[in-house]
Amino acid sequence: MTLTLNKKEKRALATIIHERTDEHLSRFPYARYPVEPMEEWKRLFCDPKAVSSDTLKQALGWHFGDWQRKDMALSHRKTIATVLKAWPEFTDTVTSPSADSFSFWEEAARLAARL
C-alpha cells in the first residue's frame, strides 16, 4: 500500500512536525550524546587515514552512548576493538566512501563473528 499526500496534506503535516520539534528535541539525552565532539569528528573523518585510534574509540563510544564512561558494555568494547583492529586495513583498502565501505565492514563483522 502506498501513501500519497496532496499539497495541502503535506503542508499540514509539515506544520505539525514543525510545531512539535522543540518538544521532541528537549527529550534528547545531550549529556549522553553531546553535539560538540560530532563537529570535530565530522572534520577529522573526512580523512580516515588521519583518524587516531583514540579519536576512533571516542567516536564509537559516543555512538554507543558510552561517552567517556569507564564501564562500557562488553559487546560495545568488543565491537570497538574489532573496528580499531581493522581500521588500518580499511583506510588502506577502501578508496571510495560508499558501497566499498559498507562491504568492507560487513565482511569484517562476519570475520569477527567467527572468532
C-alpha positions as CSV (number, residue, x, y, z in Angstrom):
1,M,0.0,0.0,0.0
2,T,1.4,3.4,-1.0
3,L,0.5,6.6,0.8
4,T,0.2,9.7,-1.3
5,L,-0.4,13.2,0.0
6,N,-1.7,16.2,-1.8
7,K,0.0,19.6,-1.3
8,K,-2.5,20.7,1.4
9,E,-1.9,17.5,3.4
10,K,1.9,17.8,3.0
11,R,1.8,21.4,4.3
12,A,-0.4,20.3,7.3
13,L,2.0,17.5,8.1
14,A,5.0,19.9,7.9
15,T,3.2,22.3,10.2
16,I,2.5,19.6,12.8
17,I,6.2,18.4,12.7
18,H,7.5,22.0,13.0
19,E,5.2,22.7,16.0
20,R,6.4,19.6,17.9
21,T,10.1,19.7,17.0
22,D,11.2,21.5,20.2
23,E,9.1,19.2,22.4
24,H,10.9,16.2,21.0
25,L,14.4,17.7,20.9
26,S,14.0,18.6,24.6
27,R,13.9,14.9,25.3
28,F,17.2,14.2,23.6
29,P,19.9,13.0,26.0
30,Y,22.5,15.6,25.3
31,A,24.7,14.6,28.2
32,R,24.9,11.1,26.8
33,Y,25.3,12.3,23.2
34,P,26.9,15.8,23.2
35,V,26.9,17.6,19.9
36,E,30.3,19.4,20.2
37,P,32.5,16.4,19.6
38,M,30.5,15.5,16.5
39,E,31.5,18.7,14.8
40,E,35.2,17.9,15.3
41,W,34.8,14.3,14.2
42,K,33.0,15.2,11.0
43,R,36.0,17.2,10.1
44,L,38.5,14.5,11.1
45,F,36.7,11.6,9.5
46,C,37.0,13.4,6.1
47,D,40.5,11.9,6.0
48,P,40.1,8.4,7.6
49,K,43.9,7.8,7.5
50,A,44.4,10.8,9.8
51,V,42.0,9.5,12.4
52,S,43.8,8.3,15.5
53,S,42.8,5.2,17.4
54,D,41.9,7.4,20.4
55,T,39.6,9.5,18.3
56,L,38.1,6.4,16.7
57,K,37.5,4.9,20.2
58,Q,35.9,8.1,21.4
59,A,33.6,8.4,18.4
60,L,32.4,4.8,18.7
61,G,31.9,5.2,22.4
62,W,29.8,8.3,21.6
63,H,27.8,6.2,19.1
64,F,27.1,3.5,21.7
65,G,26.0,6.1,24.3
66,D,29.1,5.3,26.4
67,W,30.6,8.8,26.0
68,Q,33.6,9.0,28.4
69,R,32.4,6.1,30.5
70,K,34.7,3.6,32.0
71,D,32.1,0.8,32.4
72,M,31.3,0.2,28.7
73,A,29.2,-2.9,27.9
74,L,31.2,-5.9,26.8
75,S,29.6,-6.1,23.4
76,H,30.5,-2.4,22.8
77,R,34.1,-3.0,23.9
78,K,34.3,-6.0,21.5
79,T,32.9,-4.0,18.6
80,I,35.2,-1.1,19.2
81,A,38.2,-3.5,19.5
82,T,37.2,-5.1,16.2
83,V,36.9,-1.7,14.4
84,L,40.2,-0.5,15.9
85,K,42.0,-3.6,14.7
86,A,40.5,-3.4,11.2
87,W,40.8,0.4,10.8
88,P,44.3,0.4,9.2
89,E,43.3,-2.1,6.7
90,F,40.1,-0.2,6.0
91,T,41.9,3.1,5.3
92,D,44.4,1.3,3.0
93,T,41.8,-0.7,1.2
94,V,38.7,1.5,0.7
95,T,39.1,4.4,-1.5
96,S,35.5,5.5,-2.1
97,P,33.3,6.1,0.9
98,S,30.2,4.4,-0.4
99,A,29.4,0.8,-1.1
100,D,33.0,-0.2,-0.7
101,S,32.9,1.0,2.9
102,F,29.8,-0.9,3.7
103,S,31.1,-4.1,2.1
104,F,34.4,-3.8,4.0
105,W,32.7,-3.5,7.4
106,E,30.1,-6.2,6.6
107,E,33.0,-8.6,5.8
108,A,34.9,-7.5,8.9
109,A,31.8,-8.2,11.0
110,R,31.5,-11.7,9.5
111,L,35.1,-12.5,10.3
112,A,34.8,-11.1,13.8
113,A,31.7,-13.3,14.5
114,R,33.7,-16.4,13.6
115,L,36.3,-15.7,16.3
